[in-house]
Amino acid sequence: MMTTAQKRLEQRLGHTFNRPALLQQALTHRSAASENNERLEFLGDSLLNFIIGEALFKGFGRLPEGDLSRIRAHLVKGDTLAEIARELDLSDALILGGGELKSGGYRRNSILADAVEALIAAVYLDAGMDACRDLVLRLYDQRLQNLDPRKMGKDPKTRLQEWLQKRREPLPEYEVVNVSGPAHDQTFDVVCKVAGQPPVQARAGSRRKAEQLAAEKALDRLEGDND
Amino acid sequence: MMTTAQKRLEQRLGHTFNRPALLQQALTHRSAASENNERLEFLGDSLLNFIIGEALFKGFGRLPEGDLSRIRAHLVKGDTLAEIARELDLSDALILGGGELKSGGYRRNSILADAVEALIAAVYLDAGMDACRDLVLRLYDQRLQNLDPRKMGKDPKTRLQEWLQKRREPLPEYEVVNVSGPAHDQTFDVVCKVAGQPPVQARAGSRRKAEQLAAEKALDRLEGDND
């Protein structure tokens, strides 16, 4: 029942499915069938977060939590997953409904990224955590080796400032727009304003943390625009 | 080297540590030492997301991805983790710096929640995935059994509308504030406005999804305020 493209994908994944129906489901977009990959994507997303998180935790014993989170966010974001999908030639194996097929859905980043997450869950359900971890570490092999240690130590506010300075843009402004909660458990809402961009907002248990989160979001947006 | 409170906590967790230093580290707030629980919290957060995600995925075979995400978000949020910390009497076992101790840091939700996540990672590193899964499912036993199936099927926009109607508040307004990206891969920024609240913004690959995400955020805020 497998297409040639699906067989090839299986080889590139380095995993032969005991239950090929799982592979089929992982490749099925919701436009094609009600038994689609959305639930697998949910599970795969959390597997990916955990496995990459564990690899960073063990591989970078000295890196603080904020840096681990930031590096992971970069590694698991949709654009990176879509790159991986393209390396796997995943689009040839996708099962799409007629509308998505016509409009080129097999090229769309979000559809490709979701399918990669679903594949990760499919391998987990088919063969367990060790097989799944092997797959993820194989898919990320180069990316984990190429992590730039210079970039890794910098917090988001610093990186946002440097990004803007490099482009001779005005520096960002931060503003606390709301403080709520009892004195011993306050929550801070901070807005970060970057010229020419809609303001981004973030919330955290301290002003400092909320500013960093907001800077991170602003940076994601700027870097996303430039991809 | 363990205090009585830490010994009791170990018993309540139902796990005897092979490496008690992991328990100590999981209980150490950053105010007390540079070898603190922040990195463990990073790993524990992703373990918790995966284990709860897997339990929901397997336990609710018919529930769509959006519902699984929403239920999980409720189960893993800081307030729920702080409740669990209180059930474990975790605060007596915490290791805090002088300042946090004086200001009652052991009562703070964020400190308690972070320590629970760190404990989850500590058990994983001490004894592996099966022991860690057992712990999480034990901590969440009642909460997983008590999930309300009536609430579970509703999408965030519906629930936000119902929440406001029940309180005779005006209905929310949604507005697309930005559309970016190439035609085959557009991104939608949607703002959701609720009277008397700062607007919340969300981004997704479709207008519908961005509206649901924004409604979810608005609802989280409203429900958070009422806890």
Interface residues (C-beta under 8 A of the other chain):
Chain A: E38 R39 E41 F42 L43 D45 S46 L47 N49 F50 G53 E54 F57 L63 P64 E65 L68 S69 S103 G104 G105 R107 R108 N109 S110 M129 V177 N178 S180 H184 D185 D189 P198 V200 Q201 G205 G224 D225
Chain B: E38 R39 E41 F42 L43 D45 S46 L47 N49 F50 G53 E54 F57 L63 P64 E65 L68 S69 S103 G104 R107 R108 N109 S110 M129 V177 N178 S180 H184 D185 T187 D189 P198 V200 Q201 G205 D225
